[in-house]
Every structure is written in C-alpha cells, then in structure tokens.
Amino acid sequence: MGTGPGHDDSADRALKAKHRALWASGDYPTVAAELVAELGPQLVDAVGIRPDQLVLDVAAGAGNASIPAAEAGARVTASDLTPELFDAGRRIAAARGVELEWVEADAEALPFADNHFDVVVSCLGAMFAPHHQATADELVRVCRPGGKIGMINWTPQGFIGQLFATMKPYAAPPPPGASPAPLWGDENHVRELFGDKVTDLTVERRVLHMAHSPSPLEFREYWKRNYGPTIAVYSFTADRPDQVANLDRDFLAFLEQWNQSDQPGRTAYSAEYLVMTATKR
C-alpha cells in the first residue's frame, strides 16, 4: 500500500527497500547492545508490561524492548522492516531463555488486525519510518481500546538529533513527504500525531550516558563502522573525496564539542531522549 499523498506503490516499495538496506548495513545489534541496551527495559517499565499481555514491538531491531517484555512474561511479537536483524535477536533471546515471534513488517502498514495488542511499543525504531502520521496511526490501530502505547525517541536537540543535523548537509535529500526522525522527540509533534486517538499522553525527557570510545576520533569510526544512517551518508558522498573529507572534519568537530570528559583516553556523551506513553481511547 502507499503511505501518503502522492506515493505510488512502486515508489513506496523502492523507499522501503532502501530503508531495509540502510538498517541491514553495519551492525546495529552491536550499537543496541553497547550504547542503548538500558532503554528497552526502561520502556517496558514505562508501559507497565505484565505477564500474558499481548505485546507488539514495532521496528524492534534485535529486540532491545521485545526481549525484556518477554522476560516480564508477556507474549511478544517483534516486528521490523529489516529481518536481517532478527538473527541477533533470536540469539539474545535464546541466551536469556525467552521465546518471541519475529515478523517482517513495515511500521507504516503493519500486517496485524485492528485492536489486537494490549501494548504497542517502539524503542528508537518507528521514529525512523519516513511518514510520521502513517506510523502513529498504525501504532494506534493495532492497539486495543484501553491498551498502552509507548515509545522512546531521540530528541532533535540532543546528541543523536544533533548527530543527524551534522550529517544532513552530506546526506541524500529526503523523499517527498518524509519527516526528520528526531521530530518524534518533540513533545508538540508527538501530541499532534496522536491527537484525540489517545488519552493520558505523557512525555518525559531523560538522558542516556555513553562512555564507549577512548577518543572522539575512535567514536567517529565506531559510528562509521556500525550505524546504518552514518554508513548511508558516507556511501552517498563516497565518489566525492572532498565531501568525505569535509564530513569527516565536521563529524569529528561535533564529537569533540559534545565530549564531556576532560580525562585523556576517555569520552563521555549525554544523549537526550523522550519517553512517551499513552492509552488508546
């Protein structure tokens, strides 16, 4: 199906194939495990997942929120546009002694029935689907009335939002009708997307601390090696060495500016994110 005005099916399929390839590149499961692992359990706590609830994790990746939800006793479906990420998720789930269902699915056109799940969550996932209103509508549609919807999204002004702002001048132009992913971390934008389809919408800003690499230079190389969106920007500029050099320079300057550590051989970054919860009417 198309996902918005002016989107024919072939253009939409091409866009989704590009998104799938983006997240299949690099090693997002490593990023999820090494930088953002604590966010999945936070989201499970925020929506109060309980045993035997039917839970859907949208754009689940390798299961950052799905696996903790299963550990809480829920019956979990982990869905993602990029099934290449599921192998890592299955290994993690098996090591932690839980089972869940893994389903290839587009956040903008979920293959699930209306009003089916008790809880619908997305941790740093659905925010990257290009058409925000279509995504919000789907999160609501598959949740039962009175069920919970919860998301964790990077904020525009936080570390990851500003990382995207740093890369933007070097990135491919966005497709027609697409909205920037970090807008999902803007409270007003989120309230507008869900509108009167939900009640009790609450948001809370929190900060994730990253102290992964010994230097900003090594942290830049980490993103270039592992993170799909960064890899995509470098691929887009690959045939223009001057642009690659400028991107390298700007990326490093950004990481040096945001580094909060004054100790040699250490870095420290604070990444702001928004925790959103709501109840479907």
TORZAPA-203689 format. One record per residue (C-alpha): x, y, z; residue number from 1; residue in one letter. Coordinates in steps of 0.001 Angstrom, whole numbers, m for minus. Each point is the difference from the previous one (the first is absolute). Layout:
(rec (X,Y,Z),NUM,A)
...
// end
This chain:
(rec (0,0,0),1,M)
(rec (1074,3595,m452),2,G)
(rec (784,2028,3089),3,T)
(rec (m1158,3487,m702),4,G)
(rec (m1171,2449,m2592),5,P)
(rec (1929,m216,m3227),6,G)
(rec (1636,m3358,844),7,H)
(rec (m512,m2727,m2575),8,D)
(rec (676,m3595,915),9,D)
(rec (3190,m338,m2055),10,S)
(rec (1537,3122,1531),11,A)
(rec (m992,m1190,3461),12,D)
(rec (1482,m3451,m576),13,R)
(rec (3251,1577,m1174),14,A)
(rec (110,2252,3066),15,L)
(rec (m621,m2915,2369),16,K)
(rec (2663,m2105,m1722),17,A)
(rec (2441,2865,515),18,K)
(rec (m924,252,3697),19,H)
(rec (370,m3742,456),20,R)
(rec (3448,67,m1606),21,A)
(rec (1025,2961,2157),22,L)
(rec (m754,m1804,3271),23,W)
(rec (1447,m3281,m1274),24,A)
(rec (3333,1735,m649),25,S)
(rec (2542,318,2777),26,G)
(rec (m811,m1704,3276),27,D)
(rec (m2987,1545,1757),28,Y)
(rec (m274,m2875,2522),29,P)
(rec (3467,991,1260),30,T)
(rec (m1070,3642,369),31,V)
(rec (m3155,m1124,1807),32,A)
(rec (1963,m2226,2372),33,A)
(rec (2913,2347,676),34,E)
(rec (m1627,3450,48),35,L)
(rec (m3758,m202,624),36,V)
(rec (m697,m3339,1719),37,A)
(rec (m1535,1610,3092),38,E)
(rec (m2770,1711,m1980),39,L)
(rec (m1993,m3138,m805),40,G)
(rec (m596,m931,3656),41,P)
(rec (m855,3645,737),42,Q)
(rec (m2743,m82,m2624),43,L)
(rec (m1361,m3291,1347),44,V)
(rec (m196,1604,3449),45,D)
(rec (m1557,3202,m1352),46,A)
(rec (m2970,m1823,m1533),47,V)
(rec (m287,m2492,2870),48,G)
(rec (188,m3212,m2010),49,I)
(rec (m1422,m2974,1927),50,R)
(rec (m77,m3784,m459),51,P)
(rec (m2191,m1345,m2806),52,D)
(rec (m628,3355,m1651),53,Q)
(rec (145,20,m3796),54,L)
(rec (2834,2402,m862),55,V)
(rec (1144,1305,m3374),56,L)
(rec (3424,1596,m403),57,D)
(rec (54,2087,m3207),58,V)
(rec (3352,452,m1754),59,A)
(rec (1407,m2304,2647),60,A)
(rec (3451,m505,m1493),61,G)
(rec (1752,m2729,1984),62,A)
(rec (m2525,194,2829),63,G)
(rec (1216,2784,2305),64,N)
(rec (m3544,352,1404),65,A)
(rec (m1535,m3277,m1229),66,S)
(rec (2284,m2275,1975),67,I)
(rec (m472,1822,3350),68,P)
(rec (m3765,m70,m671),69,A)
(rec (189,m3769,m459),70,A)
(rec (2051,m267,3189),71,E)
(rec (m2885,1791,1757),72,A)
(rec (m2235,m2890,m1050),73,G)
(rec (m1777,1633,m2944),74,A)
(rec (m788,m1728,m3291),75,R)
(rec (2086,2093,m2349),76,V)
(rec (83,596,m3730),77,T)
(rec (3153,1786,m1184),78,A)
(rec (m534,1628,m3396),79,S)
(rec (2470,1789,m2251),80,D)
(rec (418,1043,m3623),81,L)
(rec (3529,m1475,133),82,T)
(rec (m193,m3736,832),83,P)
(rec (3796,m192,m323),84,E)
(rec (29,1291,3599),85,L)
(rec (m2047,m2948,1297),86,F)
(rec (2867,m2528,87),87,D)
(rec (1763,2025,2675),88,A)
(rec (m3307,416,1844),89,G)
(rec (m681,m3724,m30),90,R)
(rec (3468,m712,1392),91,R)
(rec (m454,2531,2810),92,I)
(rec (m3478,m1323,817),93,A)
(rec (1238,m3595,96),94,A)
(rec (2900,945,2259),95,A)
(rec (m2457,1693,2358),96,R)
(rec (m2469,m2891,m60),97,G)
(rec (m2997,1670,m1644),98,V)
(rec (m1951,m582,m3192),99,E)
(rec (m1755,2538,m2169),100,L)
(rec (m1382,259,m3506),101,E)
(rec (2038,1883,m2618),102,W)
(rec (m1967,1496,m2909),103,V)
(rec (1180,2071,m2967),104,E)
(rec (m2221,3084,m17),105,A)
(rec (m141,3606,m1179),106,D)
(rec (m821,2425,2833),107,A)
(rec (m2150,1987,m2443),108,E)
(rec (m2070,m3038,m1076),109,A)
(rec (28,m2557,2815),110,L)
(rec (m1291,m3498,m937),111,P)
(rec (m2057,m361,3175),112,F)
(rec (m3693,229,786),113,A)
(rec (m1683,3073,1457),114,D)
(rec (m207,186,3809),115,N)
(rec (2144,m3130,446),116,H)
(rec (2784,808,2474),117,F)
(rec (m168,997,3664),118,D)
(rec (3219,2013,m305),119,V)
(rec (1788,1471,m3030),120,V)
(rec (3545,1322,459),121,V)
(rec (2901,1284,m2068),122,S)
(rec (3492,745,1306),123,C)
(rec (2005,2230,m2360),124,L)
(rec (m1644,m1805,m2920),125,G)
(rec (m3286,1262,m1406),126,A)
(rec (1400,3540,177),127,M)
(rec (2056,m816,m3114),128,F)
(rec (m2988,m865,m2200),129,A)
(rec (m240,2946,m2401),130,P)
(rec (m3715,816,260),131,H)
(rec (m738,855,3614),132,H)
(rec (m3783,262,m147),133,Q)
(rec (m358,m3360,m1723),134,A)
(rec (2226,m1547,2661),135,T)
(rec (m1895,1538,2926),136,A)
(rec (m3316,m1108,m1522),137,D)
(rec (1250,m3579,m278),138,E)
(rec (1278,m102,3589),139,L)
(rec (m3479,1065,1119),140,V)
(rec (m1918,m2270,m2389),141,R)
(rec (1536,m3283,1175),142,V)
(rec (m349,879,3707),143,C)
(rec (m3218,m945,1769),144,R)
(rec (m2164,2733,1548),145,P)
(rec (1379,652,3477),146,G)
(rec (3349,m1499,m981),147,G)
(rec (3338,1735,449),148,K)
(rec (2273,1530,m2617),149,I)
(rec (3579,851,921),150,G)
(rec (2992,1380,m1875),151,M)
(rec (3562,1106,638),152,I)
(rec (1256,2493,m2593),153,N)
(rec (3112,2167,m346),154,W)
(rec (m659,3736,391),155,T)
(rec (939,2506,m2728),156,P)
(rec (2244,2025,2314),157,Q)
(rec (1685,m2987,1657),158,G)
(rec (3211,m1746,m999),159,F)
(rec (m1505,m2342,m2619),160,I)
(rec (m2291,2696,m1381),161,G)
(rec (3019,2246,m436),162,Q)
(rec (1997,m2865,m1513),163,L)
(rec (m2669,m178,m2708),164,F)
(rec (125,3777,m399),165,A)
(rec (3774,m229,m481),166,T)
(rec (m379,m2675,m2690),167,M)
(rec (m2966,1610,m1768),168,K)
(rec (1965,2283,m2394),169,P)
(rec (1776,m3093,m1333),170,Y)
(rec (m3020,m2340,m133),171,A)
(rec (m2280,m886,m2888),172,A)
(rec (m3049,2273,m165),173,P)
(rec (m2964,m1473,1855),174,P)
(rec (m2812,m1542,m2063),175,P)
(rec (m3185,2048,m567),176,P)
(rec (m2186,171,3085),177,G)
(rec (2653,m1386,2339),178,A)
(rec (548,1626,3401),179,S)
(rec (3267,74,1972),180,P)
(rec (232,m2900,2465),181,A)
(rec (974,2114,3066),182,P)
(rec (m3296,1927,m261),183,L)
(rec (m1450,m3010,1845),184,W)
(rec (1904,1331,3016),185,G)
(rec (m1924,3296,m105),186,D)
(rec (m2936,m35,2422),187,E)
(rec (m2243,2250,m2100),188,N)
(rec (588,m2092,m3112),189,H)
(rec (m868,m3216,1842),190,V)
(rec (m3175,1478,1484),191,R)
(rec (m1055,1171,m3445),192,E)
(rec (632,m3426,m1553),193,L)
(rec (m2108,m1900,2526),194,F)
(rec (m2615,2709,491),195,G)
(rec (m3266,m1121,1546),196,D)
(rec (574,m3667,m833),197,K)
(rec (1705,m424,3390),198,V)
(rec (m417,1218,3566),199,T)
(rec (2467,490,2854),200,D)
(rec (2895,807,m2337),201,L)
(rec (3030,677,2151),202,T)
(rec (3554,864,m990),203,V)
(rec (3206,70,2004),204,E)
(rec (3439,1115,m1125),205,R)
(rec (2858,m2189,1169),206,R)
(rec (3705,m234,m756),207,V)
(rec (2024,m3046,m1012),208,L)
(rec (3714,92,816),209,H)
(rec (2406,m1427,m2563),210,M)
(rec (3628,m585,995),211,A)
(rec (1039,m2461,m2658),212,H)
(rec (3108,1117,m1880),213,S)
(rec (3337,1361,1251),214,P)
(rec (m35,2974,m2401),215,S)
(rec (m2425,1965,m2180),216,P)
(rec (1894,m1255,m3065),217,L)
(rec (m524,m3618,997),218,E)
(rec (m3666,701,786),219,F)
(rec (m415,1471,m3498),220,R)
(rec (1442,m3172,m1516),221,E)
(rec (m2357,m2071,2177),222,Y)
(rec (m3029,1784,m1503),223,W)
(rec (1423,m309,m3520),224,K)
(rec (528,m3729,491),225,R)
(rec (m3235,m988,1758),226,N)
(rec (m2866,2489,m395),227,Y)
(rec (m2131,m314,m3141),228,G)
(rec (m949,3695,m375),229,P)
(rec (3655,1058,291),230,T)
(rec (1077,m2666,m2490),231,I)
(rec (m2708,1224,m2409),232,A)
(rec (1252,3593,127),233,V)
(rec (3583,m1050,m633),234,Y)
(rec (m1159,m2234,m2876),235,S)
(rec (m1879,2934,m1527),236,F)
(rec (3158,2140,22),237,T)
(rec (2450,m2807,m850),238,A)
(rec (719,1169,m3544),239,D)
(rec (815,3561,1173),240,R)
(rec (3183,m217,2096),241,P)
(rec (m144,3680,933),242,D)
(rec (m3485,m504,1466),243,Q)
(rec (1135,m3086,1893),244,V)
(rec (2875,2028,1471),245,A)
(rec (m2361,2813,979),246,N)
(rec (m2422,m2448,1586),247,L)
(rec (2846,m1632,1921),248,D)
(rec (1078,3442,1215),249,R)
(rec (m3492,1131,1037),250,D)
(rec (m820,m3343,1639),251,F)
(rec (3203,93,2052),252,L)
(rec (m552,3656,971),253,A)
(rec (m3512,m905,1154),254,F)
(rec (1284,m2876,2138),255,L)
(rec (2753,2140,1479),256,E)
(rec (m2493,2740,865),257,Q)
(rec (m2441,m2408,1656),258,W)
(rec (2614,m1998,1906),259,N)
(rec (m525,725,3702),260,Q)
(rec (3052,m1875,1235),261,S)
(rec (3161,1927,814),262,D)
(rec (1994,m3159,731),263,Q)
(rec (2497,m1240,m2602),264,P)
(rec (m1001,m3299,m1556),265,G)
(rec (m3685,387,903),266,R)
(rec (m3122,1472,m1567),267,T)
(rec (m3405,740,1506),268,A)
(rec (m3151,932,m1888),269,Y)
(rec (m3497,779,1267),270,S)
(rec (m2746,m955,m2462),271,A)
(rec (m3440,1423,738),272,E)
(rec (m3096,m2043,m830),273,Y)
(rec (m3747,238,511),274,L)
(rec (m2043,m2697,1741),275,V)
(rec (m3605,164,m1197),276,M)
(rec (m2925,m2030,1322),277,T)
(rec (m3689,219,m850),278,A)
(rec (m3255,m1968,272),279,T)
(rec (m2099,m745,m3080),280,K)
(rec (m3537,1371,241),281,R)
// end
